[in-house]
């Protein structure tokens, strides 16, 4: 018995998703084939929001304007239920939109960089809306009423959200999103001009067909536990679960394509996003500064960090207007966010160096944070073993063996200390 005989709607769903993808291809030039897969599945999942425990945000981001981000939202708008496009909105307006009697909207947020960009201010309430609304049951407490007649009321924030903007987004939103990094079309990349008065109707036809098909798989999606690709867990799994459930329900080539897209886009997102400043610091300390040493004076740490190429430590932003190099105080402040194995904050301690005891840090204090927050340690090589720190006293190397030189590094008088990268 064929798949079509067992489950006719699965074949119908696969063919319909093919049409949705083809509609996007007419007007959108996405950076990878996996992006077309993800966007088509996202369109369908928006019709199933009432059956899902979680929803994937999708973010179209680019470094420059004119990369097709807004056009991607325009096409999504024609294909999703109760689509509402906004460039800027208050958190209160968003909560009330989600709670409206018309039904759960699909929120399309264009120019999201005007909300979260470097000149946009905090917008913490909007960020809270976007952070909380990826899961069912998320609510926020607001005052409702007129004048002095105010009462507390709970408002839902659970809805499908697509965003487009320049640059990046706060980490808390990026990690809850499928990220499509858009780029300008190359001369050989062509797509059809979008004319709303003509093509919107065509998109609405597909939207209505998606609504009909997803109604037939509503219960299947509600009970689905899709198998994740190897290595996909935690928050990335939460993001992709509804899209994989749709792909499994569609059948055909979609389950395989969806999992390939899942793996590829998660990998691309992890490579393209900057780690938090704290994680970057921990990683640089492990891989570029300590490199097996058991302790390092603060002065030596800063000297290495400030001379690293392609690192932020020499020109950290200060209140968004000026830059300054990392200082001992800044180093202490960043590291104090993390804890030692005994659960106390990481703090500088005295280190015996010759006749003095300058402040510094011990690898044993950092080890737990390294294990928990840093990416896997890069493969060790002769180059990395000898390039991070070596002690030079009076112009002559004290030891040829890297481990020996690191051990003796801590015993050298600070006036004679020199770091060579």
C-alpha positions as CSV (number, residue, x, y, z in Angstrom):
1,X,0.0,0.0,0.0
2,X,1.4,3.4,-1.0
3,X,1.7,6.5,1.2
4,X,-1.0,8.1,-1.0
5,X,-3.4,5.2,-0.3
6,X,-2.8,5.3,3.4
7,X,-3.1,9.0,3.8
8,X,-4.4,11.0,0.9
9,X,-4.2,14.3,2.7
10,X,-0.4,13.8,3.2
11,X,0.1,13.8,-0.6
12,X,-2.2,16.7,-1.0
13,X,-0.3,18.6,1.7
14,X,3.0,17.9,0.0
15,X,1.8,19.2,-3.3
16,X,0.2,22.2,-1.7
17,X,3.5,23.1,0.1
18,X,5.2,22.8,-3.2
19,X,2.8,25.4,-4.6
20,X,3.4,27.7,-1.6
21,X,7.2,27.4,-2.1
22,X,6.8,28.1,-5.9
23,X,4.8,31.2,-5.1
24,X,7.6,32.5,-2.9
25,X,10.1,31.7,-5.6
26,X,8.3,33.9,-8.0
27,X,8.9,37.0,-5.9
28,X,11.6,36.2,-3.4
29,X,15.3,35.4,-3.8
30,X,16.3,33.7,-0.7
31,X,20.0,32.9,0.1
32,X,19.7,29.1,0.2
33,X,17.3,26.4,-0.8
34,X,16.8,25.6,2.9
35,X,15.3,29.0,3.3
36,X,12.5,28.3,0.9
37,X,11.7,25.1,2.8
38,X,11.6,26.9,6.1
39,X,9.4,29.7,4.9
40,X,6.8,27.5,3.2
41,X,6.6,25.4,6.4
42,X,6.3,28.6,8.5
43,X,3.4,29.8,6.4
44,X,1.5,26.6,7.0
45,X,2.3,26.5,10.7
46,X,0.7,29.9,11.1
47,X,-2.6,28.3,10.2
48,X,-2.2,25.7,12.9
49,X,-1.4,28.1,15.8
50,X,-4.4,26.8,17.8
51,X,-3.0,23.3,17.7
52,X,0.5,24.1,18.8
53,X,2.2,24.6,22.1
54,X,4.9,26.7,20.6
55,X,5.5,28.8,17.5
56,X,8.7,29.6,15.6
57,X,9.5,33.2,15.0
58,X,11.1,33.9,11.6
59,X,13.5,36.7,11.1
60,X,14.7,38.1,7.7
61,X,17.8,40.1,8.4
62,X,20.4,41.8,6.3
63,X,23.3,44.2,6.7
64,X,22.1,46.6,4.0
65,X,18.7,47.8,2.7
66,X,17.3,46.5,-0.6
67,X,17.8,42.9,0.2
68,X,14.2,41.7,-0.2
69,X,13.3,41.5,3.5
70,X,10.1,43.5,3.2
71,X,9.1,41.7,0.0
72,X,9.4,38.4,1.9
73,X,6.9,39.8,4.5
74,X,4.6,40.9,1.8
75,X,4.3,37.4,0.3
76,X,3.9,35.9,3.8
77,X,1.1,38.4,4.4
78,X,-0.9,37.0,1.5
79,X,-0.5,33.4,2.7
80,X,-1.1,33.5,6.4
81,X,-4.3,33.9,8.5
82,X,-5.3,37.3,9.9
83,X,-2.0,38.8,8.9
84,X,-1.3,42.2,10.5
85,X,1.7,44.2,9.3
86,X,3.2,46.9,11.5
87,X,6.4,49.0,11.4
88,X,6.1,50.2,14.9
89,X,3.6,49.4,17.7
90,X,3.4,49.7,21.4
91,X,3.3,46.6,23.6
92,X,-0.2,47.5,24.8
93,X,-1.5,47.6,21.2
94,X,0.2,44.3,20.4
95,X,-1.4,42.6,23.5
96,X,-4.8,43.9,22.5
97,X,-4.4,42.8,18.9
98,X,-3.7,39.2,20.0
99,X,-6.6,39.3,22.4
100,X,-9.1,40.6,19.8
101,X,-12.2,38.6,19.1
102,X,-11.2,38.2,15.4
103,X,-8.8,35.4,16.3
104,X,-5.1,35.0,16.8
105,X,-3.3,37.2,14.3
106,X,-0.1,36.5,12.3
107,X,2.0,39.5,13.2
108,X,4.4,40.8,10.6
109,X,6.9,43.2,12.0
110,X,8.8,45.2,9.4
111,X,11.8,47.4,10.1
112,X,12.3,45.7,13.4
113,X,15.6,47.4,13.7
114,X,13.7,50.6,14.5
115,X,12.5,48.8,17.6
116,X,15.7,47.1,18.7
117,X,18.5,49.0,16.8
118,X,21.3,50.9,18.5
119,X,19.4,54.1,18.3
120,X,16.0,52.8,19.3
121,X,16.2,52.7,23.0
122,X,15.2,49.8,25.2
123,X,11.7,48.8,24.1
124,X,11.7,46.3,26.9
125,X,7.9,45.8,26.8
126,X,7.9,44.9,23.1
127,X,10.9,42.7,23.7
128,X,9.0,41.0,26.5
129,X,6.0,40.5,24.2
130,X,8.1,38.8,21.5
131,X,10.1,36.8,24.1
132,X,7.0,35.4,25.9
133,X,4.7,35.0,22.9
134,X,6.4,32.0,21.4
135,X,4.7,29.6,23.8
136,X,1.0,28.9,24.5
137,X,-0.3,30.3,27.8
138,X,2.1,33.2,27.9
139,X,0.3,36.2,29.4
140,X,1.2,39.7,30.6
141,X,-0.5,41.7,33.3
142,X,-1.8,45.1,32.2
143,X,-4.1,47.8,33.7
144,X,-7.4,48.2,31.9
145,X,-10.1,50.7,32.4
146,X,-10.7,54.5,32.2
147,X,-9.4,57.2,34.5
148,X,-9.3,56.1,38.1
149,X,-11.3,52.9,37.3
150,X,-8.3,50.7,36.6
151,X,-8.3,47.0,37.0
152,X,-5.6,44.4,36.4
153,X,-6.1,42.2,33.4
154,X,-4.2,39.3,31.8
155,X,-3.4,39.5,28.1
156,X,-2.2,36.7,25.8
157,X,0.9,37.2,23.7
158,X,1.0,33.8,21.9
159,X,0.9,34.3,18.1
160,X,3.0,33.7,15.0
161,X,5.5,36.5,14.4
162,X,7.6,37.2,11.3
163,X,10.2,40.0,11.4
164,X,12.4,41.9,9.0
165,X,15.1,44.4,9.7
166,X,18.7,45.5,9.3
167,X,21.5,44.2,11.4
168,X,20.6,41.8,14.2
169,X,18.1,41.3,17.0
170,X,18.5,40.8,20.8
171,X,19.8,37.3,21.6
172,X,16.7,36.3,23.4
173,X,14.7,36.9,20.2
174,X,17.2,35.4,17.8
175,X,17.4,32.2,19.7
176,X,13.6,31.8,19.3
177,X,13.7,32.4,15.6
178,X,14.4,30.8,12.3
179,X,16.9,33.2,10.9
180,X,17.1,33.9,7.1
181,X,20.1,36.2,6.3
182,X,19.0,38.0,3.2
183,X,21.3,39.6,0.7
184,X,21.1,41.8,-2.4
185,X,20.2,39.9,-5.6
186,X,23.2,39.1,-7.8
187,X,23.0,40.2,-11.5
188,X,22.1,36.7,-12.5
189,X,19.3,36.3,-9.9
190,X,15.9,37.3,-11.2
191,X,12.4,37.3,-9.7
192,X,9.0,38.5,-10.8
193,X,7.9,42.0,-9.8
194,X,5.2,41.8,-7.2
195,X,2.1,43.8,-8.0
196,X,-0.3,43.8,-5.0
197,X,-3.5,44.3,-6.9
198,X,-2.8,41.3,-9.1
199,X,-0.8,38.9,-7.0
200,X,-2.4,39.4,-3.6
201,X,-5.5,37.6,-4.8
202,X,-3.3,34.7,-6.0
203,X,-1.7,34.4,-2.6
204,X,-5.1,34.5,-0.9
205,X,-6.2,31.5,-3.0
206,X,-3.2,29.6,-1.7
207,X,-3.9,30.9,1.8
208,X,-7.5,29.6,1.7
209,X,-6.3,26.2,0.5
210,X,-3.7,26.1,3.3
211,X,-6.5,26.8,5.8
212,X,-8.6,23.9,4.4
213,X,-5.7,21.5,4.4
214,X,-4.4,22.4,7.9
215,X,-8.0,22.0,9.3
216,X,-7.8,18.3,8.3
217,X,-4.5,17.8,10.1
218,X,-5.3,19.9,13.2
219,X,-5.6,16.9,15.6
220,X,-2.6,15.2,14.1
221,X,-0.5,18.3,14.7
222,X,-1.8,18.7,18.2
223,X,-0.6,15.2,19.1
224,X,2.6,15.2,17.1
225,X,6.1,14.7,18.6
226,X,8.3,15.0,15.6
227,X,11.7,13.4,15.7
228,X,14.5,15.9,15.8
229,X,17.7,15.6,13.7
230,X,20.7,14.4,15.6
231,X,22.2,17.2,17.8
232,X,19.1,19.4,17.8
233,X,17.8,20.0,21.3
234,X,16.7,22.6,23.8
235,X,15.6,25.9,22.3
236,X,16.4,25.1,18.7
237,X,14.2,22.0,19.0
238,X,11.4,24.2,20.4
239,X,11.7,26.5,17.4
240,X,11.7,23.7,14.8
241,X,9.2,21.3,16.4
242,X,6.1,22.9,14.8
243,X,7.7,23.2,11.4
244,X,8.8,19.5,11.4
245,X,5.3,18.5,12.6
246,X,3.8,20.2,9.5
247,X,6.4,18.6,7.2
248,X,5.6,15.1,8.7
249,X,1.9,15.7,8.2
250,X,2.5,16.8,4.6
251,X,4.6,13.8,3.7
252,X,6.3,13.3,0.4
253,X,9.8,14.9,0.3
254,X,8.9,17.4,3.0
255,X,10.0,15.5,6.1
256,X,13.5,15.0,4.7
257,X,13.8,18.5,3.3
258,X,12.6,20.0,6.6
259,X,15.2,18.2,8.7
260,X,17.9,19.1,6.3
261,X,16.8,22.8,6.5
262,X,16.6,22.5,10.3
263,X,20.2,21.3,10.6
264,X,21.6,23.7,8.1
265,X,19.8,26.9,9.3
266,X,20.6,26.2,13.0
267,X,24.3,25.7,12.1
268,X,24.3,28.9,10.0
269,X,22.7,30.9,12.8
270,X,25.2,29.6,15.3
271,X,28.1,30.6,13.0
272,X,26.7,33.9,12.1
273,X,25.7,35.2,15.5
274,X,28.1,36.8,17.9
275,X,28.2,35.1,21.3
276,X,27.3,37.2,24.2
277,X,30.2,39.3,25.4
278,X,30.6,37.2,28.5
279,X,30.8,33.9,26.5
280,X,33.2,35.5,24.1
281,X,35.4,36.6,27.1
282,X,35.3,33.1,28.6
283,X,36.2,31.5,25.3
284,X,39.1,33.9,24.6
285,X,40.4,33.3,28.1
286,X,40.3,29.6,27.6
287,X,41.7,29.4,24.1
288,X,43.9,32.5,23.7
289,X,45.0,33.5,27.2
290,X,45.3,30.6,29.7
291,X,45.9,27.8,27.1
292,X,46.5,25.3,29.9
293,X,48.0,27.7,32.4
294,X,46.7,27.3,36.0
295,X,46.7,31.1,36.8
296,X,47.2,34.4,35.1
297,X,47.7,38.0,36.5
298,X,45.1,40.5,35.5
299,X,47.7,42.6,33.8
300,X,48.9,39.7,31.6
301,X,45.3,38.8,30.7
302,X,44.5,42.3,29.6
303,X,47.7,42.6,27.6
304,X,46.8,39.4,25.6
305,X,43.1,40.4,25.2
306,X,43.8,43.9,24.0
307,X,46.2,42.6,21.3
308,X,43.9,40.0,19.8
309,X,42.9,40.7,16.3
310,X,39.2,40.5,15.4
311,X,38.2,40.8,19.1
312,X,36.1,43.5,20.9
313,X,38.3,44.1,23.9
314,X,40.3,47.1,22.6
315,X,37.2,49.1,21.7
316,X,34.3,48.2,23.9
317,X,31.2,50.5,23.5
318,X,30.6,52.9,26.4
319,X,27.0,54.1,26.8
320,X,26.6,53.7,23.1
321,X,28.6,56.9,22.2
322,X,32.3,56.2,23.0
323,X,34.6,53.3,23.0
324,X,37.4,52.3,25.5
325,X,39.5,49.3,26.0
326,X,38.7,46.6,28.5
327,X,40.0,47.4,32.0
328,X,40.6,45.3,35.1
329,X,37.3,46.6,36.5
330,X,35.4,45.7,33.3
331,X,37.1,42.3,33.3
332,X,36.0,41.7,36.9
333,X,32.5,42.9,36.2
334,X,32.0,40.5,33.2
335,X,33.4,37.5,34.9
336,X,31.4,38.1,38.1
337,X,28.3,37.1,36.2
338,X,29.5,33.5,36.2
339,X,30.3,31.3,39.2
340,X,33.0,29.1,40.5
341,X,32.4,25.4,41.2
342,X,31.3,26.3,44.7
343,X,28.6,28.7,43.2
344,X,30.3,31.9,44.3
345,X,31.0,34.6,41.7
346,X,34.3,34.5,39.9
347,X,36.5,37.2,41.4
348,X,40.2,38.1,41.1
349,X,42.5,36.6,43.7
350,X,46.0,37.3,44.8
351,X,48.7,35.4,42.7
352,X,52.2,34.9,44.0
353,X,54.5,36.3,41.4
354,X,58.1,36.6,42.6
355,X,58.0,38.9,45.7
356,X,54.6,40.3,44.9
357,X,51.0,39.2,44.9
358,X,49.2,40.9,42.1
359,X,45.5,40.2,41.4
360,X,44.6,37.6,38.8
361,X,42.5,34.6,38.0
362,X,42.8,30.9,38.5
363,X,41.8,28.3,35.9
364,X,40.2,26.2,38.6
365,X,37.7,29.2,39.2
366,X,36.9,29.4,35.5
367,X,36.7,25.8,34.6
368,X,33.1,25.2,35.5
369,X,32.0,28.3,33.4
370,X,34.2,27.1,30.5
371,X,32.5,23.7,30.5
372,X,29.0,25.1,30.7
373,X,29.1,28.1,28.4
374,X,32.0,27.9,25.9
375,X,31.7,26.0,22.5
376,X,33.7,22.8,22.2
377,X,37.4,23.3,22.6
378,X,39.2,23.6,19.2
379,X,41.5,20.8,18.3
380,X,44.9,21.3,19.9
381,X,47.9,21.7,17.6
382,X,51.5,22.6,17.9
383,X,50.7,26.1,16.7
384,X,47.9,26.8,19.2
385,X,50.0,25.3,22.0
386,X,52.8,27.7,21.5
387,X,51.1,30.8,20.2
388,X,49.0,32.0,23.2
389,X,51.5,32.9,25.9
390,X,55.2,32.4,26.4
391,X,57.4,33.9,29.0
392,X,60.4,35.9,27.9
393,X,62.9,37.2,30.5
394,X,65.6,39.5,29.3
395,X,64.9,38.5,25.7
396,X,65.6,34.8,26.3
397,X,62.9,32.2,26.4
398,X,62.9,30.3,29.7
399,X,61.4,27.0,28.4
400,X,60.8,25.3,25.1
401,X,58.0,23.1,26.4
402,X,54.7,25.0,26.3
403,X,53.4,23.5,29.5
404,X,56.6,24.2,31.3
405,X,56.6,27.8,30.2
406,X,53.1,28.3,31.3
407,X,53.8,27.0,34.7
408,X,56.8,29.2,35.1
409,X,54.9,32.2,33.8
410,X,53.2,32.6,37.1
411,X,56.5,32.6,39.0
412,X,58.0,35.5,37.0
413,X,58.4,39.0,38.5
414,X,55.8,41.3,37.0
415,X,58.4,43.9,35.8
416,X,59.9,41.3,33.5
417,X,56.7,40.0,32.2
418,X,56.0,40.2,28.5
419,X,53.3,38.5,26.5
420,X,54.0,37.3,23.0
421,X,51.1,36.3,20.8
